[in-house]
Amino acid sequence: MNGKKISLLICLFMAAQLFCAAADLPGEIKAGVSADDLPPSQEAALKAYGGDFYLKFVEAAYYEKQGNYEDAFLIYEELYQIAPNDKTLLSSLAALSLELQDSKAMNKYIPAYYALAPQEADAMAMKAGLLWSRGGLKDAAELYKSALEKSPDNSEIIIKYVTLLSALDGDEAIKYLQDLSARYPTMGPVIAVNIADLYLKQNDKDSAVKYLKEYISLNPYYAEPYTVLAGIYEASGLPAEALKTYISMDKAGLASADVLVKIGAYYTLDNKKNEALTYFRRAKNLDNGQPAAAQFLVLDAQNRGDYDSAVKLLKESSAYEKEPAFHIRASYFLSRAGRPEESAQVLKEAYQKFPDDAEIIFYYALALMDLEKWSEAEKVLESALNSEIKNESFLLNYAVTLERQKKYKKMEVQLKKLLELDADNAEALNFYGYYLVDKTRRIEEGGRYIKAAVALNSEDAAFMDSLAWYYYKKGDYEESYRILSSIPAERLNNLNDVEIWLHLGQTAQRLELWKEAEDYYKIVLELEPQNKIAAKNLKKVAKKI
């Protein structure tokens, strides 16, 4: 029996057995916090030792009540020197020696208390605990059993007995729990789960399933037996049986939002989308912030292209405030909906909440770059690079922000750092090479970087464009045009890259291919109507046609 279930059994059993009052046990004086809490007979006996003795005892009882066991124990030991045969005092010392797991004190006070009160349940239980600590499990179990004959409703002794019995004889523990369930029907669901757990520890899964099914058929209105049974089916690779169990639980009116999500997930696996969505919506209605339900409903909204609903569902999820990934998805949906400013705002809020999250930093910087807020993006990336983040993508995008602001020297420093980290970073090689070819006189140096990038990925259209531009800047327009013309039209159409179309127009114009140049410039202006180079050159080539 695992600790979690034992604790649950203790709590529920004690709650159900309030009639088992502390005054029924001779040693329960230790729960008091003042003289008024002492039973009259004990109060009179203690006062007989004198006022100081009595007041010290009450003080020790108070410390014990507050959980200050060490100070309570020291006072009790002091009083023991005055009254070594006082049963109430010995009961407290014996109980605290067990609580403190003080083996020397246990060996001294527990036998002494048991000798004074061998027929009292708590004395038997303490002696059993001592025997257990010494490895005498069978003798301890017998003493616990005898203690329960004296005090059958003592929840503390019950749980210790069941715990020990389950280690010694699982079948006997099961039988005892079944008898206990019959005596206390309100405890039945918890006990049923513990019985199933004992069967599972004996590797008897069939008996655990059988017992839970029988219990559910007789007592269908308790949730935990259903969930344990479904869990056994799930662990056994029987999803259909698990689903049936959860549906039965739902029909009994016991399904939580989590259970409804599980049902929806099973229907999703069976490709029963409509049934799944029904349960996910019910889960959300039951618990508006249920994160798993939100995830599935968001996915459905995304598939339908309903990005506004997807964002709303994400923000309503309880996970939104604590999960950076939810903010990233919300930003993505807003971007897809054509709302880049709102997309960036979501990431800005996430950046303020999660300032050390690398993904949030990265995507926030990209959002700012999409809005051409280069200075802001630079600051965000710079703050990350000044921390422990040494990500190559951060360095590359940081270099891009610097290039857009014409901070070329600083940009070159970052690119060289990046290439020191990874000499085969094709994007960095291409970016650096294109800059050198386009913005400086170091054309051959730039060409070496570009060729290295193309060698790493000869299918990349941007790399091919850079290589073509290298030849263009050298005056080899035929080679430039040949390279650009070799890029498949389908890839160019998918890219919608203004710069590549512009370069095609410029190389065609240099080669006096006027009609081709006109067509390319028109494509540029369709994609970017304000492009001044294309507009100016289009007028020139039009005169040549």
C-alpha positions, 0 to 999 in steps of 0.5 A: 500500500503506498503512502498516499493511499494510507494517508487518505485512508487515515484522514477519511477514517478519522473524519468518519469516526469522530465518536472515537474521542480522545478521552477514551484513551488513557494516554490522550492527555498529551493532546491538551493545551491547558488544565481544563483539557485534563479529565477530572481523574487525571487532573486530580492524580497529577495535582497530588504530586504538587502544583509545580508538577501539575503545571509542568505537565500541562506545559509539556502537553501544550508543547506536544500539541504545538508539535514541539516534541523535543521540549515536551519530551524533556519536561516529561522526562524531568517529571518521570524522575518524580513519578516513575510509575505514573501511567499517564506520564509513561504513556506520553513518554512512550508515545513521544519516543516513537514519534521522535524515533529515539531508540534508547527512549523507546527501549526504556519507556515503552516496555515500562508503560506496557508493564503498567497497562498490558491490557490497554489498547494504546500500550499494546500498539506502542509495544507493537511499534517497538517490536516492528522497529526491531524486526519482529513483524509477526509479533507486532502484528499479533499485538496490533490485532489484540489492541484492535480487539480492545479498541476496534475503532482506533483509526491510528492502530487500524492503519498501522496494522493494515500497513504491517499486515500487507507486508506480511500477508496480503491475503489476510490484509485484504480480508481484514479490509473487506471486514472493515468495509462492511463495518464502515460503509462510508469508508467503502470507496477508499478501502476498495481502492486499497484492496485493489492496490494490495491485489496489484502488489501481489501481481493479481491484476484480474482479482483487482479488476474483478473486485473493483467491478463488483464494488462499482456494481453495488456502489456506483456513486463513488468516483475513485474506484472508477478512476483506479479501474480505468487506470488499470486498463490503461496500464494494461493497454486496454483503451477500449475498456478504460473508455467504457469505464470513464463513460460509466463514470460520466453516466453516474454523474461523477466525471470531472473535467479531467475525466471528460478530457480523457474521454474526448482524447480517446474519441480523438484517437478513434477519429471520432471528432464530433464526439471528442469535441462534445466532451472537450466542450463539456470539460471547458464548461465544467472548468473553463480553464482546463488546459487540456480541453483548451488545447484540443479546442484550440487545435480545432479552431486552428484547423478551421482557420478561426484564429480569433477563437483559438486566441480566446481559448488559449487566453481562457486556459488556466495554463496561459498565465504560467506557460510561455508556449501558450503566449507563443501560440497566441502570437502565432494565431494573431500573426496568421490573422493579419494582426502583427501589432497585436501579435507583438504585443502578446509577446511583449507581455510574455517577455515581461512575465518570463524575461529569462525564457529563451523562446519568448525572447527569440519570438518577441525579437522576430515579431519586432523585426517583422514590424521593422522595429530594429532598434527594439529588436536589437535591445531584446536580443542584446540583453539575451546575449549578455546573459547565459544564452549563446544560441546561434539563431540569436546571434544571427538575428542580432546581426540582422538588426545591426545590418538594418541599422547600418551598424556594420562594424558591430555586425561583423563582430557578431558574425565572426563570433557566430562563425567561431561557434559554427564555421558551417553555419550556412545562413551566417556564411551567406548573410556575411558574404552577401553583405561584403559583396553588396556593401563593400569592395571586399567582393572576393572575400564575400564570394568565398563565404557565399560559395561555402554556404552554397556548398552546404546547401545548393538547393537554397534559393537565397544562397543561389541569389547571393551567388548570382549577385556576386557574379553580377557585382563582378560584371559576369552578367551571363553567369549571374543570369544563368544561376538565377534562371536555374532556380525553379519557378515554383520555388520562386513563386512560393518564396515571393522574394522581392529581391530575387525577382529584382535581381532577375530584372537587373541581370536581364536588363544588363543582358538586354533581355528587355521583355524578360526584364519588364516581366520581372520588374512587374512582378516586383511591383506587384509584390512591393508597389513602392519599390523605386528601383523596379519602377525606375528600371521598368520605365527604361526597359519599356522604352527598349521594347 
